Amino acid sequence: MAKYYCVLLDADNTLLDFDAAENKALAETLYDFGLEADAETMAIYRSINEKLWKRLEKGEIRREKVLSERFGQLLSALQAKGNGAEMNRCYLQHLAQHPDTVPGVLNVLDELAEVATLAIASNGVEKVQTQRAADSGIAAYMEEIFVSEEVGCDKPSRKFFDYALRVLGIEHRSHVLVVGDSLTSDIQGGINAGLDTCWFNPNRVVNETDIHPKYEIHSLEELYPIVMEDYELENLGNKNRKHMG
């Protein structure tokens, strides 16, 4: 019997290179609003944004507050004039136009899609994430794309994953694997939902939390022996070998 029939994959910094896309979109947004896109300004924004998203993961605020406040806080920190809401809209438009991917991701998805049902499980803005997934080519391998804005709740909520499994028609949670780069969002979310988890940790960051994934990988290719049976591993590159059960 196969190991995992369904793999729920985070998008940003798991499949899509969010850091690269953010750098471009943020620089373009700052330029549009007459602000210097220097390293200090971008670091201030990232600090503000990260703190807001962490509060969202803890259930302290809603996604709308993250999006409505992050650029307003940046303008305050810079003591600059401007409209934070307009800056956020501009940033999201730019972000949607940068479908940068993690190296080798399409080859990995091509192999995994032969043996399992794949779906994206992402926090964020639906229009932005679906456009980046489509333009990057990763959407072609997905059964569904679940974005928190459309689902109505955010990872690490169990409700997010319950919704995804219900839509996919998955009953046996023991055959579902959650893959992502965030311990607090992806891994904790999978644990909350009673699912096996795999931490994508390409930079080999030391896990100093009490969140313990079942697996840890440093490249996406390391998913092959986790998801696949031995005979499937032996037939990498062959088509029409999706496992049954």
N, C-alpha and C positions, 0 to 999 in steps of 0.2 A: 504494500500500500504506500502511496506517495506521501511525502512529508507535509507539504503545504499546497493546497489547491487554490488559495487566494492570498495575494500579497497586497497589503495596503501601504502605499509609498508616500511619504511626505514629498512635497515639491521643492521648496526653497532650501538650497544647500544640501539637498539629497539628490534630486534629479536636475534641477535648475540651479545655475550658479548665481545665487541671489546677490552675493557680495559684488560681483562684477556688474550686474544689472543695476544695483543700488548706486554704486559709484557713478555710473553714467547718468542715471536719471536724476540723482541729487545734484550733480554738477550742472546739468542742463537747467534744472529748476532754479538753482541759485543764480545762474547767469540770466535767466529770464526775468528775475526780479531784482537785478542790479546788485547782487550780493557776491562777495568774493568766495569762490569755491576752493578755498585753501584747506589744508589738512586740519587746522584747528576748528574751523567752522563745521566741517564734515564730522569731526570727532564729537563735537558738542551735540549735533543732531543725532548721531547714532546712540549716544548715551541717553538722551531724552527718549528716543524711540524704544530702545531696549527696556528701559524702566517701565514705560507704559505697557508694553507687550507682556512683561512679567506680571504686572498687576492684573492684566486681563486673564492670564493663565491661572492666577490665583482666585479669579472670580470677583475681584475687587471693583473692576470697571468693565464696561461693555466696549465692543469694538468701535462703536461710533465715537466714543470719547477719545480713544487712541487717535483716530483719524482727524478728529476736530481740534485736538490740542497740540499735537506734536510740533507743527510748524509755528503755532502761536507761541509756544514755549521757546522755540529756537529764536524767534524774533525778539522776545523779551530778553533772552540771554545775550543777544548781540546788541541790544538797545537800538534796534532798527525798526523802522516803520514798515507796515505792510499788513496784508490780510492773510492770516494763517490758513483759513479755509480755502482761499483761492490758490495758495501755494500747494496745499495738499492735493487739490484737483489737478493742478499742473503736474505735480510729481507723479501721480498715478497714471496720467496720460503718457508721460515719458517712460515710466516703468514698464507699462504694457508693451512698449515697442522694443524691449530688450530681452529676447528669449534665449539668453546665454545658458548653455548647458554644462553640467559636470562632464569632464572628458570621458569619452567612451560610453556614455549613457545609452545611446541608441542601440549599440551592439548588445549591451547587457539586456535591455528591454526586449530586443528581438529574440534572445535566447529564453528569457523567463516567460515571455508570452506564449512560447511553444508548449509550456508545461503547466501553466497556472493562469488563473484570472487575475489581472492586474487592475488596480484602481488608485487614483491619487486621493490622498487625504490631507487637505491643506487648510491652515488658517489663513485668512486674508480676504481680499476683495474679489468677488467672483469674476467680474468682467476682466480684470487684470490677469488673474491666474489662468482662466480658460484661454485667453488670447495668447499668453506666453506659452502655454502647453501646446496649443495648436501650431503656432509659428515655429516652435522648436522641433516639432515632429514627434514629441513624446505622447501627445494625445492619441495618436494612431494606434498605440499599443494598449490603451486603457478601455476597460469596460465602462467605467464611470469616472467622473471627476467630482469629488466632493469638496466643496469649499465652505468654510464655516459661515460665511455670509448667507449662503443659500440654505445650508443645513439648519441654521437658526441657533447654533451653539458652537462653542470653540473647544478645540483640544486644550486640555486633557479631559474634558468631560466625557463620561461614559456614554452620554446620550449621542454624542457625535458618532461614535463607532457603532452603537446600536442602530442608528439610522442607516449608516453605510451598509451594514450587514443585512438589514431588512430589505433595502433596495436591491442588493445583489442576490438576495435569496439564499444566503449562507446560513445554515443551521448549526454546523459543527465547528465551534470556535477553536477546537484543538488543531484544525487544519488551516488556520488563518495566522499570518505573520504580519506584524506592523514594523515598518522600517523607517527610520528617520534620524536626523542629526541632533535633535533636541531631547535631552533627558527629561526636562520638565513638561514638555508638550507632547512629543510623540511617544516616548517610552512610558512616561507616567500615564498617559492616556490609554495606551495599550494594556498596561497593567490594570488600570481601573476597569477596563472592559473584559478582563479575564482572557486576554490574548497574549500569545507569545510575542516577544519583542526583539528587535535587532537594532543596535545603536550603530549608526554610520559615523565613524570617528576618524576621518582621513588624516587629521592633524595630530592624532594620538594624544588628545587631551586627557589628563588624569581625572578620573571620575571621583570627585570628593563629596558626592552626594550620597544619600541613602536610597537612591533609585538604582535598581539593579536589573539591567536588561538580560535576557536569556543568552543573547549572542552579542558580540562586538566585532565589527569589521572595519577595515581601513581602506578597502576599495570595493566598489560595487560588484566586481567579479567574484568576490568572496561569498556572494549570495548563492552561487551555483551549488556548492555542496550542501548548503543549508536547505535549499528549496527542493533540489532534485534528488531522485533516486540514482543509484550507481549506474544503471543502464542508460539513464538520461544523460548523465555526465559523459558517458562514453560516446554519446551520439551528438555532442555539441555541433551545431551547424546544420544538422538534418532537420527537415521540416515535418510537420504533421505528426508530432510525437506527444501531444498533450495527454497527460496521464488522467486516468479515469478512477472513480471510486467514490 
